[in-house]
């Protein structure tokens, strides 16, 4: 299925842009937490800085989805957001302190907030029946992009100064910005909705309990890698004697198996297990990976648990992403996915912050145990969330009755 989708030239170009997008917003994450601890920044402040991107995403993502529907141009917002890391990370390189690092991470968060627009634009290149597979395919850009960013950043840190890796984000954003000039902004052949209509649609989505429940569960699922892979595990591994190469390997092992799980979702897990069992199994495996790391000092076993953590996150998160577009009409997609991604952005912010506080006031192991406990709750609640999604009434858009000449994504 993925091969068929990528045969389309515009889909290939958009996928490359998405890979560069992920290099931009995540390439420094595997090294930044231990780097700040070594510079004398308190764990609590470190957690706030690491969570800055999640906070910025949380504040911007949902209104951005609404505004982009009114303007009927998503590409321009993507391009504006890509400019911010180009400015922020060189400033952090010139003067690396808590304030500049916070602003640079916040710039990454603003850029990350546009991911909802990437999803909607990409979906519009395909028929509606292909939407779940298209979402899963685009999610594959994440682990590929972060993997490449980690490798490039690790090599630069190994041979040069630590903060030279800041330029990976800057350069990838510039490349992505250039390539966006070659993609088309897909417009539906109907009049753009008014701001009032979009706000009314947003209120409908806000009142939909199914969006909130799957969003909250996705928050717990995404909180796990942001709290462990990006925050606790690099610090713990460095305490065990790991350096830049090992930190790169640890993060990339997680990403490789994350990508493998996503690739298997549409072709294997969805067909044999269904969405519910895929999500539940993924969350339960997250429990095992989170619970096991603080009880071993063997790096090889930590590698294995990292692999399990990546695979389990891929299973669970892909399932929730696919659930977000189930029983959703095309005119609701942008607002619904914007709300869904806004809700789970809480995990991107809360994960590092909570871990920083627990590290400073309790210990490192308590963070892992807290994550495992939350994941158990999410596994129990997942079947209920899926039941609500499938029982949701699909609202037929008014435009369909007045204009039948719609794009293939709105058939």
C-alpha positions in Angstrom: 0.0 0.0 0.0 2.8 2.4 0.9 4.6 1.7 -2.3 1.5 2.5 -4.3 1.0 5.8 -2.5 4.7 6.8 -3.0 4.5 6.2 -6.8 2.8 9.6 -7.1 5.5 12.3 -7.6 3.9 14.9 -5.4 3.4 12.4 -2.6 7.2 11.5 -2.8 8.1 15.2 -2.6 5.8 15.9 0.3 7.2 12.9 2.1 10.7 14.2 1.7 9.6 17.6 3.1 8.0 15.8 6.0 11.2 14.0 6.8 13.1 17.3 6.8 10.4 18.7 9.0 11.1 16.0 11.6 14.9 16.5 11.3 14.3 20.1 12.1 12.1 19.7 15.2 13.8 16.7 16.8 17.4 16.4 15.7 18.8 17.8 19.0 16.5 16.1 21.4 18.6 13.0 22.0 21.5 15.2 23.3 19.9 18.3 24.7 18.8 17.0 28.2 22.2 15.6 29.3 23.9 18.6 27.6 21.9 21.0 29.9 22.5 18.9 33.0 26.3 19.0 32.3 26.1 22.8 31.9 24.7 23.1 35.4 21.0 23.7 34.5 18.7 22.2 37.2 16.7 19.2 36.3 13.4 21.1 36.9 14.5 23.9 34.5 15.8 21.3 32.0 12.3 19.7 32.0 10.6 23.0 31.3 13.0 23.7 28.4 12.5 20.2 27.0 8.7 20.7 27.3 8.7 24.2 25.6 8.1 22.7 22.2 5.1 20.8 23.5 3.7 23.9 25.2 4.0 26.0 22.0 2.4 23.3 20.0 -0.4 22.9 22.5 -1.3 26.7 22.3 -1.1 27.0 18.5 -2.2 23.8 16.8 -6.0 23.9 17.2 -6.5 27.6 16.3 -4.1 27.1 13.4 -6.3 24.4 12.0 -9.3 26.7 12.1 -7.6 29.7 10.6 -6.1 27.6 7.8 -9.6 26.4 6.9 -10.8 30.0 6.6 -7.8 31.2 4.5 -7.9 28.0 2.4 -4.1 28.0 2.3 -2.1 25.6 4.4 1.2 25.9 2.6 1.8 29.5 3.6 1.5 28.6 7.3 3.9 25.7 6.8 6.4 28.0 5.2 6.2 30.7 7.9 6.7 28.1 10.7 9.8 26.8 9.0 11.4 30.2 9.2 11.4 30.3 13.0 14.1 27.5 13.7 16.3 29.2 11.1 16.4 32.2 13.3 16.2 30.7 16.8 18.9 28.0 16.8 21.7 30.2 15.5 20.9 32.5 18.4 21.0 29.6 20.9 24.4 28.6 19.3 25.8 32.1 19.8 24.5 32.4 23.4 23.6 29.0 24.9 21.7 29.6 28.1 18.3 28.6 29.6 16.4 31.5 27.9 17.8 31.0 24.3 17.4 27.3 24.6 13.8 27.7 25.7 13.1 30.1 22.9 14.7 27.7 20.3 12.6 24.7 21.6 9.5 26.9 21.6 10.3 27.8 17.9 10.4 24.1 17.2 7.1 23.7 18.9 5.5 26.4 16.7 6.9 24.6 13.7 5.7 21.2 15.0 2.2 22.7 15.4 1.9 22.8 11.6 2.0 19.0 11.5 -1.8 19.0 11.4 -1.6 20.9 8.1 0.9 18.4 6.6 -1.6 15.6 7.4 -4.5 17.4 5.9 -2.6 18.4 2.8 -1.3 14.9 2.3 -4.7 13.3 2.8 -6.2 15.6 0.1 -3.9 14.0 -2.5 -5.8 10.7 -2.1 -9.3 9.3 -2.1 -11.1 9.3 1.2 -10.9 5.5 1.5 -7.1 5.8 1.4 -7.0 8.4 4.2 -6.1 6.0 7.1 -3.2 4.5 5.0 -2.0 7.9 4.0 -2.0 9.1 7.7 0.0 6.0 8.6 2.5 6.5 5.7 3.1 10.2 6.6 3.6 9.1 10.3 6.6 7.0 8.9 8.3 10.3 8.1 8.7 10.9 11.8 11.1 8.1 12.8 13.0 8.4 9.5 13.5 12.1 10.0 14.5 11.9 13.7 16.8 8.9 12.9 18.7 10.9 10.2 18.8 14.0 12.5 20.2 11.9 15.4 23.0 10.4 13.1 24.0 13.8 11.7 23.9 15.5 15.1 25.8 12.6 16.8 28.6 12.8 14.2 28.9 16.6 14.6 28.9 16.4 18.4 31.5 13.7 18.3 34.0 15.6 16.2 33.1 19.2 17.1 31.4 21.1 20.0 28.1 20.0 21.4 26.1 23.0 20.3 27.2 22.7 16.7 24.3 20.2 16.3 22.0 23.2 16.6 22.6 23.9 12.9 21.1 20.6 11.9 17.7 22.0 12.7 18.4 25.3 10.9 19.7 23.7 7.7 16.9 21.1 7.4 14.3 23.9 7.9 15.9 25.8 5.0 15.8 22.8 2.7 12.2 22.0 3.6 11.3 25.7 3.0 12.8 25.6 -0.5 11.0 22.3 -1.4 7.6 23.7 -0.3 7.7 26.1 -3.2 7.3 23.1 -5.5 4.2 21.6 -3.9 0.7 22.7 -4.7 -1.8 23.8 -2.1 -4.8 21.6 -2.6 -8.0 23.6 -2.7 -11.5 22.2 -2.7 -13.7 23.5 -5.6 -16.1 25.0 -3.1 -16.2 28.4 -1.4 -14.0 28.6 1.7 -16.0 28.4 5.0 -16.4 31.6 6.9 -14.7 32.2 10.3 -18.1 31.9 11.9 -18.7 28.5 10.2 -15.3 27.2 11.3 -15.9 28.3 14.9 -19.2 26.5 14.8 -17.5 23.4 13.5 -14.9 23.7 16.2 -17.6 23.9 18.8 -19.0 20.6 17.5 -15.6 19.0 17.7 -15.1 20.3 21.2 -18.4 18.8 22.2 -17.5 15.4 20.8 -16.5 13.1 23.7 -14.8 10.6 21.4 -12.2 13.1 20.2 -11.4 14.0 23.8 -11.1 10.4 25.0 -8.8 9.2 22.2 -6.8 12.5 22.5 -6.2 12.0 26.2 -5.2 8.4 25.6 -2.9 9.5 22.8 -1.5 12.0 25.3 -0.4 9.2 27.6 1.0 7.2 24.6 3.1 10.1 23.3 4.1 11.1 26.8 6.1 7.9 27.1 8.8 8.6 24.5 9.1 12.3 25.3 9.5 11.4 29.0 11.9 8.4 28.5 13.6 8.4 25.2 14.2 12.2 25.1 14.6 13.0 28.8 15.2 10.2 31.3 17.0 7.6 29.2 19.8 9.9 27.8 20.5 11.1 31.3 20.5 7.6 32.8 22.7 6.3 30.0 25.2 9.1 30.5 25.3 8.2 34.2 26.3 4.7 33.1 29.1 6.1 31.0 27.5 6.6 27.6 28.6 9.4 25.3 27.3 10.9 22.0 27.6 7.8 20.0 25.7 5.7 22.5 23.0 8.3 22.9 22.5 8.4 19.2 22.3 4.6 19.0 19.8 4.5 21.9 17.5 7.1 20.2 17.9 5.5 16.8 17.1 2.0 18.1 13.8 3.4 19.4 13.1 5.1 16.1 14.0 2.1 13.9 11.5 -0.1 15.7 9.0 2.7 15.8 9.2 3.0 12.0 8.9 -0.8 11.7 5.8 -0.9 13.7 4.2 1.9 11.7 5.0 0.1 8.5 3.4 -3.1 9.7 0.2 -1.4 11.0 -1.7 -1.0 7.8 -0.5 -4.3 6.2 -0.4 -6.6 9.2 -1.7 -5.3 12.6 -4.8 -3.6 11.4 -5.9 -6.6 9.3 -5.1 -9.3 11.8 -5.7 -7.6 15.2 -7.9 -4.6 14.3 -7.4 -1.1 15.7 -8.5 -1.8 19.2 -6.1 -4.8 19.9 -3.3 -3.0 18.1 -3.6 0.0 20.4 -4.0 -2.1 23.6 -1.1 -4.4 22.7 1.1 -1.4 21.9 0.3 0.3 25.2 1.0 -2.9 27.2 4.4 -3.3 25.6 5.1 0.3 26.5 4.5 -0.6 30.2 7.1 -3.4 30.0 9.7 -1.1 28.3 9.2 1.8 30.8 9.1 -0.5 33.9 12.3 -2.4 32.9 14.9 0.3 32.2 15.4 1.7 35.8 16.0 -1.9 37.1 19.0 -2.6 35.0 22.4 -1.1 34.4 23.2 -3.3 31.5 23.3 -1.2 28.3 22.6 -4.1 26.1 19.4 -4.8 28.0 18.5 -1.1 27.8 19.0 -1.3 24.0 16.5 -4.2 23.9 14.0 -2.2 26.1 14.5 0.8 23.9 13.7 -1.3 20.8 10.5 -2.6 22.5 9.6 0.9 23.5 9.9 2.2 19.9 7.9 -0.8 18.5 5.2 -0.4 21.1 4.9 3.3 20.6 4.6 2.9 16.8 1.8 0.4 17.2 -0.2 2.4 19.7 0.3 5.9 18.2 -0.4 4.8 14.6 -3.6 3.2 15.8 -4.8 6.4 17.6 -3.8 8.5 14.6 -5.9 6.3 12.3 -8.8 6.5 14.8 -8.7 10.2 14.6 -10.0 10.2 11.0 -12.6 7.4 11.4 -16.2 8.6 10.9 -15.0 12.1 10.0 -16.2 14.0 6.9 -13.7 15.9 4.8 -14.9 19.3 5.9 -14.3 18.3 9.5 -10.9 16.7 9.0 -8.7 19.8 9.6 -10.6 20.9 12.8 -10.9 17.4 14.2 -7.3 16.5 13.6 -6.2 19.9 14.9 -8.1 19.3 18.2 -6.8 15.7 18.4 -3.2 16.8 17.9 -3.7 19.7 20.3 -4.9 17.3 23.0 -2.0 14.9 22.7 0.5 17.8 22.6 -0.1 17.9 26.3 2.0 14.8 26.6 4.8 16.4 24.7 4.9 19.2 27.2 3.9 17.4 30.4 6.3 14.4 29.9 9.6 16.3 30.2 8.3 18.7 32.8 7.0 16.0 35.1 10.2 14.0 34.7 12.3 17.0 35.5 10.4 17.7 38.7 10.5 14.0 39.8 14.2 13.8 39.1 14.9 16.9 41.2 12.6 16.0 44.1 12.4 12.2 44.1 14.7 10.2 41.8 15.1 9.1 38.2 13.5 5.7 38.7 10.2 7.2 40.0 9.7 8.8 36.6 9.8 5.4 34.8 7.4 3.9 37.3 5.0 6.8 37.0 4.9 6.4 33.2 4.2 2.6 33.5 1.3 3.3 35.8 -0.3 5.8 33.4 0.1 3.4 30.5 -1.8 0.7 32.4 -4.7 3.1 32.8 -4.6 3.9 29.1 -4.7 0.3 28.1 -7.8 -0.3 30.2 -9.6 2.8 28.8 -8.8 2.2 25.1 -11.7 -0.2 24.2 -14.2 2.4 25.5 -12.6 5.1 23.4 -12.8 3.0 20.2 -16.5 2.2 20.9 -17.3 5.9 21.1 -15.4 6.6 17.9 -17.3 4.0 15.9 -20.7 5.0 17.4 -20.1 8.7 16.4 -22.6 10.0 13.9 -21.0 11.3 10.7 -22.3 14.7 9.7 -22.7 15.2 5.9 -21.3 18.5 4.7 -23.7 21.0 3.2 -21.3 21.5 0.3 -21.9 18.0 -1.0 -25.5 18.8 -1.8 -24.7 21.9 -3.7 -21.5 21.0 -5.5 -20.8 17.5 -6.7 -17.6 18.4 -8.5 -15.3 17.9 -5.6 -11.7 16.8 -5.4 -11.0 13.1 -5.1 -10.2 13.5 -1.4 -13.8 14.7 -0.8 -15.7 12.1 -2.9 
